[in-house]
């Protein structure tokens, strides 16, 4: 399933809840090295690469949050050594494989929900 469109993320969560009636964990691990870098890319290609590699982390967490709070579930974001070591032509993939701004906010929200 292509997770680039937010609607597909919503559908994935809804289908999981329909089939299993709960959601205990969200594992974010999808991404692709599309070779979009500073030398071989453009601002538009970089934005499209971010759309393919990063935004679905937020979208999946957004749509799963209510179910994860209800089950006191967890979000696991899979990283890569590429976030630390780098790899040629991976400019847009790196935010997805390293620390990213949506992770911290979602983690804080879940921690607050678990302690409430």
Secondary structure by P-SEA (a helix, b strand, c coil): cccccaaaaaaaaaaaaaacccccccccbbbbccccccccccaaaaaaaaaaccaaaaaaaaaaaaaaaaacbbbbbbbcccccccccccccccccccccaaaaaaaaaaaaaaac
